[in-house]
Amino acid sequence: MGTFFKKIFPYAGMLVVVAVVGYFARQNHNYFEKIIVEQARRQLLDTVRFEASSLNQHVLNLTQELEILSGQEVIQEAFAYGPGKIRNVGFSLLDDSFKDVKTLADSLSMVDARGVVIYGAPSRDNIGKDLSSESDVRRALADRHVQASGIVYPAARVPVLTFVQPVLSQGRFVGLLRAVISLETLQAIVNRNVGGGAYAFLFDQDGRFLSYPDKHYLGQSVATLFADGHLSLDKSGFQTLMDQGLRGEEGSGICQLFPVDSPHEAEAVIVAFSPVYFGSHVWSLVSGIDYDAVSGPVNRNARDNIVFAGLVVLILLLSVAFFYRDQKRKNSELQRLYQEQKKNLQDLSSAQSMLIQSAKMESVGRLAAGVAHEVKNPLAIILMGVKYFRNNIKSKDEHVPVFLDDIEGAVNRADAIVNDLLDFSSITGLEIKSQDIHAIIDKSLLLVKHALKKANVRVIKELGEGLPAVNVDKNKVEQVFVNFFMNAVEAMPDGGELRVRTFREGAGGRVDWVVVRIEDTGMGIPESVLKDLFVPFVTTKRSVGGTGLGLSIVKNIMELHGGKVILENKAEGPGARATLWFKIQQEAGYG
């Protein structure tokens, strides 16, 4: 009996060790799957938040352009000409006036006080058409001093978004400016930066789809989606998230969706949503990605790791079994293997130390993001309390409103710090593509166009010709440029010049750069903080809500691209200068 146990002992030990390794590998897999899914939720929320901000900015830019145009003398005079005279002398002049708005809308019209179109762009086909029966035009003609916007549902056609701006000449109503955005264009704007297997859609305050991957559902309510069998059973869970979005909230979650063709096989979907403001309405932008698309690589990797670990353990235990049986005969060989194993363990210990250090650095980022998320919830509750007291509790104490304003200001400053901390801790992977640096500069200037106009800042572009493309993450580099542009605007409260210059440096050498130089004519940077500008939480704008993380984020983005950034005061006059270097891929022949 003793001999029998000696024979089976090594094999029983192998089975026990394999089972233990499998158990801990599974636990490790569950832990990492939870982390990766949570990261996917945060990244999806960041993406949908950015897309909602871009859409809000697009709407804001369009309404502001229409308001500016309504005050121009050439527009006001055109209404007095009538369509006949405009056709003879005014089309080219009006086309030039509307050139900026054409980049923001699909079509533009001038509608007289009767509701008749007297000018259209880019098509003239609508000239003479009576639009007085359209809901947005009818509403604007009735209330001639209010900018109107809304969704128009023409008969037998896909709905469109309209923006209507009354035009007054010497205090007298003369007509309307009307801009139209098709839902196809809206779909393109919504999906501009959504990728990696994700999809996005937008619904209005009544739950109707304004953007959806299947054009068949544009203008229809979410109830249609359920009725057609795209979703079922977990309707209540999806409705809960949609209701949150319609209340102007943002967040993320996981929905269990049940296709009609497989009603017992749940499909998990990670969704995130953020509000979009259109006139007096609050819409919700939603983005989703299949849960399996996120967790699938983790599952495959876990399976491969378990198999690999099992094979390694089996090989090691088989080796030990053979050594145990033949130890007397192969004592010298065992000694040699022992020395080799000792060296392997030393190498493993060294590798383990490196992994532990890497994990520590990753944990710091997770800790920062976790703390920031935990702080935002109490801040939101405090802010809701302040709004409740302000709107519902009337106090005769004249100091109470002041105290409430102070509390709200402090909460907003804390929320700004938390948001910057989230950005600072989430800068990791990049989506690198070959990009035209001038196109990124133009897009960034468009994003801050309103701020530049409001501050009376003139932009001067000196862009080098024939610059090669650079391999960058377009969105991250836009974030860098917008940060510097807004810093320049804030440094010039009384107006000034913002100069953007590009050129090539080191062409033909081992290190070849595209350089972007941004200069302003503002007050410059205090010498006391100049050397610490890129240190987190160092700021000269704390009194107006600055957190000191903007330039730290800029530096991290540039370093992830292998680039450089320098911020300094100009030697030749007042103002500051930011210089950014983007590395060009090395030519053949250089190592």
C-alpha positions, 0 to 999 in steps of 0.5 A: 500500500505504501508503494502505491501511494508513493507512485500516485503521490506526484500525480495527485500533487500535479492535479491539486496544483493545477486546480489551485492555479486555475482557481487563482487565475479565474479570480485574477481574471474576474478582477481584471475584467471588472477593472477593464469594464469600468475603464471602458465606461469611463472612456465611453463617458469621456467620449460622449461628453466630448461629443455632446460638448462639440454639438453644443458648441456647433449649435452655439456657433450657428445661433451666434452667427445668425444673430451677428448677420441679423445686425448687418446693414447689407442683410437689412437692406436686402429685405427692402429690395425684394427677390427681383432686385436681389437676383439682379444685384445682390446674390454675390454680396449675400453669398459672401456674407453667409460664407461662415454660416454655410460651414455650420448648416446645410441650407440658409434662407432669407424669409420676408415678413409674409413668410416668403423666401427671397434668398436661398443658399446654396440652392436658389430653388426655394426662392419665392416659396411660402414657408409661413405654414412651417411651425418654426416660421409661423412661431417666429412671425408671431413673436418677432423679437425672439430667436426660435429654434426647433424640429420641423416635421415636413409631410412625408420627409425626414425631420430637420433642425431649424434655427430662425433669427428675426431681423429688425431694421431701425426697430422695425421687423423686416423678415427672418434668417432661417438655417436648416441642419438635416438629421444626416448631417447631425448623424455625421457630427454625432459620430465624428469621434465615436469608434472602436466598435462603439455607436452613438445616437441622439434623442430629443425631449420627447424620446424621438431619435434625431440620430440613429445608426438605422436611418429608418428610425430617424424622427421616431420614438424609442417605443418604435424600436421596442415595437419593431423587435430591436429590444425587448424584456429589459425595456424598463432598464433602458427607459430608466437611463433614457429618463436620466438623459432627458432630465439633463443628467450624464452618466453610464451604465450596463443594460441587458438587451434581449433580441427577439430572435433569441429572447433567452440570451441576454446581450449586455451593452455598456452605455454612456449619456450626456446632455445636449442643449438646443434652445430651451430643450434638453436632448441626450446624446447616448453612446454604446458598445457591446460588453463582449467587445470590451471583455472578450479580449480579457476572456481570451487572454485569461483562457490562454494564461490558464492553459499556459500556466497549467502547461508550465505547472505540469512540466515542472511537476513532471520534471520533479517526479522524474528527479524524485524517482531517479535522484540517486542515479542522477544526483550530479544532474540534479545539482546542475538543474538546481543551479539553473533553477536558482538563476531562473528564480533570480531573474523572476524576482527581478522581473517581479520587482519591475512589475510591482513598480509598474503596478504602483504607478498604475495604482496611483492613476486609478486612485486619483480617478477613484477619489475624483469620482467619489468626490463628485457625488457629494458635490452634486448633492451639495449643489442640488441643496443650494439650488433647492434652498434658493428656489424654495425657501425664502428668508428675510435674512439678507445674508442668506443669498450671499452665503448660498452664492459663496457655497455654490461658487466653492462647489463649482471650483471644487468640481472644476478641480475634480474634472481636471484631476480626472483628465490628468489621471486618464491620459493614457492610450492614443489613437495615432493617425497621420494628420495635417497640423494646419487642419487641427489648428483651424478646427481648434480656432473654430472651437474658440471662435466665440471667445476670440470674438467676445474678447476682441482678439484678432487671429494672425496665421503664418502657416508654413507651406508644404509641411509634412503630415504628423502622426498624432491623436487629433483630439488630444492635440486639439485639446493642447491647442484649445488650452493655449488659445484660451490662456491667450484670450484670458491674458488679453481682457482688453483685446489684442493679437493671437499669432499662430506660426508653423514651420519645419525644423531639422529637415533632413537630419536624424530629428525632424520636427513640425513646430507650432508657435503660439504668441499673444500680446497679453500681460505675460507670465509672472516670473515667480511661477514661470519655472513651475508652470507644468507642475500640477496645481500651479496656477496664476488664475486661482482667483477665477477658478483655475486648477493648475492642471491644464498645462500638466495635461498639455505636457503629458499629451506632448510627451506621449507623442514624443514631442516637446513644449516650452512656454515663456515670455516674449523677449521682444515685447509684452505677451507670452510664447508657447512653442510645440514640437511634433516629431516627423517620422524618420526618413529611410536611411536613418536608424 
